[in-house]
């Protein structure tokens, strides 16, 4: 029996099983088996030839992957906000390769990656879908393009396909310390009360994965699937922005209802409706910040800032300029939100905020 058949058999058993407190443990073990098989599906032991057009070199400060069903406006968006001429048509599956585009916004260079439209069953390889959703794992943000005129079920269907290849949307990594050891058995501890996870489940699942020596420390209340994700280890946690296109074809009441959903933006690319807010939403979802540099006794250079991740420190700003700065670093002067006074003399560990100004003083 192949991997796909085993997956189908487990999914069938899960669908037949009633979901309640008594079956929670059994369903959790089935999910563990399912996760193990899907991990084998993502990373097969024998490496075959790569598909054309999916191996795109990463460039710029961030990468955004456009995911969606066929004919939802992904190629139209790429052609609109980048200089790339993507194939645009009302016919399904116009895009057959991963098409990159370069978009400059707020001083950042963002790589937009237009992926071919996927269909249900993509994670199992239907319509080259496994290549498409696996390429999405390399992105800093997934922009899920949805058709506002079609069924609302398209959103959970796409989430299911991404979930199957280990992509977790708009979630944080569970605060669980897990380390496989060479001896001394399994050690399990939790610093807070667990509503679902039990010591019995931890032992059974680890034995299912043939792990007999490990240390587990759970620092927050987690679900069974969260613990499975930590054990499997190949999960990617990526922010996702849901973009509903073609809002010019639906009622204003429907637009208002959709726009109130979490991580959602409504837009009409062809009619140029709400495009400015759309671009700003992408920028905010990427969680980037811009920091300006200045030389001693000179004005800051506001024309070309450093693009860093939110939470970046002075050390990362030094690396962005040139890594050799760390060897001669003495201190830095920072003008900004977190500065107690302007300027504040700080060290390498000082956190930076958006639009801070920094002057690096060498030894």
Helices and strands as residue ranges (DSSP letters): H 3-16, H 24-42, E 62-67, H 74-81, E 99-105, E 108-114, G 122-124, G 126-128, H 129-135, G 136-138, E 141-147, H 153-164, E 167-169, E 176-180, E 186-190, H 199-208, E 214-218, H 224-232, E 236-245, G 247-249, H 252-259, E 264-266, H 275-286, E 288-293, E 306-309, H 314-321, H 325-328, E 329-335, E 344-346, E 357-362
